[in-house]
Amino acid sequence: MSPFPPGWPATLHQGSVTVRPLSRADAQAWKAARRSNADWLRPWDATVPPGGAERPSSFRQLVRRLDRLARSGMCMPFAIDVDGRFAGQVTVNNIVRGSAQFASVGYWLDRAYAGRGVMPLAVAMVIDHCFTTARLHRIEIAIRPENTNSLRVVEKLGMAEYGYAPRFLHIDDAWRDHRLYAVTVEEVSGRMVDRLKESH
């Protein structure tokens, strides 16, 4: 019996984009990207509400926590590489099995790679993986209404908006509203990657 849950670990390739497990070896590139993109990412980064449990204080602790969650089948923390260089993350969070079989997806990208179609492709690859190898049924993405870059990702992927959640997540030191998007296996004929190509 495999010590890993369905779909993990995995490395996915499409053209110049590779999606693979985040690892300790990414420390230097991850820190450099977060440092150089701090102002750009701050309005969209989750923060800890008053009284909440503190987040990992180092990259090593972050990877250790994500690896533990991945081994227990609760998340899939992917790094994004473009032409072999670290460019960001896509994380499948809050995986629920049983009768639900759903998860949520969050992501961030180094601004140097923005506008090149990297994130829509990476998210499409991960959703395809979730629906096939990981055998999930529904993927959800929550986005702040002001986050036009992220909204373009779900638009390109043809994901349906199904709701609006006031004060949904604590981001940039306040509870923020989010627009909610989702896609199920039944809505995708073929692959999300193919749907993305057809949208161009």
C-alpha positions in Angstrom: 0.0 0.0 0.0 1.4 3.4 -1.0 2.2 5.8 1.9 0.9 8.7 -0.2 -2.7 9.6 -1.0 -4.1 9.5 -4.6 -2.4 12.1 -6.8 0.5 12.9 -4.6 3.4 13.6 -5.2 3.1 14.5 -8.9 5.0 16.5 -11.5 3.1 17.9 -14.5 4.5 19.4 -17.7 3.0 21.5 -20.5 5.3 23.4 -22.8 7.6 25.6 -20.8 5.5 25.3 -17.6 6.2 22.6 -15.0 4.1 22.1 -11.9 5.8 20.0 -9.2 5.9 19.5 -5.4 7.2 22.5 -3.5 10.4 21.5 -1.7 13.1 22.7 0.7 15.4 23.2 -2.3 13.1 26.1 -3.4 14.0 28.1 -0.3 16.3 30.7 -2.0 14.1 31.2 -5.1 10.9 31.3 -3.0 12.3 33.9 -0.6 13.6 36.0 -3.4 10.3 35.9 -5.3 8.3 36.8 -2.2 10.7 39.6 -1.3 10.7 41.2 -4.8 6.9 40.9 -5.1 5.9 41.8 -1.5 4.0 45.0 -2.4 2.3 43.4 -5.4 1.1 40.3 -3.4 0.2 42.0 -0.2 -3.4 42.9 -1.1 -4.1 39.2 -1.9 -2.1 37.4 0.7 -4.0 35.6 3.5 -3.2 37.0 7.0 -3.8 35.7 10.5 -6.9 37.2 12.2 -6.7 38.3 15.9 -6.5 35.3 18.1 -5.7 32.9 15.1 -3.0 30.3 15.1 0.4 31.8 14.0 1.6 30.8 10.5 5.0 29.1 9.9 7.7 31.7 10.6 10.2 30.2 8.1 10.2 28.6 4.7 11.5 25.3 6.2 8.5 25.3 8.6 6.1 26.1 5.8 7.3 23.2 3.6 7.3 20.8 6.6 3.7 21.7 7.4 2.6 21.5 3.8 4.4 18.2 3.4 2.6 16.8 6.5 -0.8 17.9 5.1 0.0 16.5 1.7 0.9 13.1 3.2 -2.4 13.1 5.1 -4.3 13.8 1.9 -5.5 17.3 2.9 -3.5 19.4 0.3 -1.2 19.3 -2.7 1.4 22.1 -2.6 2.8 22.7 -6.1 5.6 25.0 -7.2 5.4 26.5 -10.7 8.5 26.5 -12.9 8.9 28.4 -16.2 11.8 27.2 -18.3 13.2 25.6 -15.1 13.0 28.7 -13.0 10.7 29.1 -9.9 7.8 31.3 -10.7 5.1 30.8 -8.1 2.8 28.4 -6.4 -0.5 26.6 -6.9 -1.9 24.8 -3.8 -4.8 22.5 -3.7 -6.3 23.1 -0.2 -9.0 21.7 2.1 -9.3 18.4 0.2 -12.5 16.7 1.4 -13.0 13.0 0.6 -16.0 10.9 1.5 -19.3 11.9 -0.3 -17.9 15.4 -1.2 -14.7 14.8 -3.1 -13.9 18.5 -3.5 -11.1 20.9 -2.8 -10.2 24.6 -3.2 -7.3 26.0 -5.2 -5.2 29.1 -4.4 -2.2 30.5 -6.3 0.3 33.3 -6.6 2.8 34.3 -9.3 6.0 36.3 -9.6 5.1 39.5 -11.3 7.9 38.9 -13.8 5.8 36.1 -15.3 2.4 37.8 -15.3 0.6 38.3 -18.5 2.2 35.3 -20.2 -0.6 32.8 -19.6 1.5 30.9 -17.0 -1.1 30.9 -14.2 -4.1 29.9 -16.3 -2.1 27.0 -17.7 -0.7 26.0 -14.3 -4.2 26.0 -12.7 -5.7 24.1 -15.7 -3.0 21.4 -15.3 -3.6 21.1 -11.6 -7.4 20.9 -12.0 -6.9 18.2 -14.7 -4.7 16.3 -12.2 -7.3 16.7 -9.5 -10.1 15.3 -11.7 -8.1 12.3 -13.0 -5.3 11.0 -10.9 -6.5 12.5 -7.6 -10.1 11.5 -8.4 -11.8 14.7 -7.0 -15.2 15.8 -8.3 -15.4 19.6 -7.7 -12.7 22.4 -7.5 -13.5 25.8 -6.1 -11.6 29.1 -6.3 -12.4 32.1 -4.2 -11.2 35.5 -5.4 -11.4 39.1 -4.1 -13.5 41.2 -6.4 -10.7 43.7 -6.8 -8.2 41.0 -7.9 -8.5 41.5 -11.7 -5.5 39.3 -12.5 -6.9 36.4 -10.6 -10.4 36.9 -12.1 -8.9 36.7 -15.6 -7.6 33.2 -14.7 -11.0 31.7 -13.9 -12.5 33.6 -16.9 -10.0 32.0 -19.3 -10.7 28.6 -17.8 -14.5 29.1 -18.2 -15.2 28.5 -14.6 -18.7 29.4 -13.4 -19.3 32.0 -10.7 -21.8 30.5 -8.2 -21.8 32.9 -5.3 -20.5 35.8 -3.3 -19.1 35.4 0.2 -19.0 38.6 2.4 -16.0 38.7 4.8 -14.9 35.3 3.6 -11.2 35.3 4.3 -8.8 37.3 6.4 -6.5 39.0 3.8 -4.3 42.1 4.2 -5.3 42.4 7.8 -9.1 42.5 7.4 -12.0 40.2 6.6 -12.5 40.5 2.8 -15.4 39.6 0.5 -14.8 37.0 -2.2 -16.4 35.9 -5.5 -16.8 32.1 -5.6 -16.1 30.0 -8.7 -16.3 26.2 -9.3 -16.0 23.5 -11.9 -17.0 19.8 -11.7 -15.8 16.8 -13.6 -19.1 16.7 -15.6 -18.6 20.2 -16.9 -15.2 19.4 -18.5 -15.3 17.4 -21.8 -11.7 16.4 -22.2 -9.2 18.5 -20.2 -9.1 22.0 -18.7 -5.9 22.5 -20.6 -7.7 21.9 -23.9 -10.5 24.3 -22.8 -7.9 26.9 -22.1 -6.4 26.5 -25.6 -9.8 26.8 -27.2 -10.4 30.1 -25.3 -7.5 31.8 -27.1 
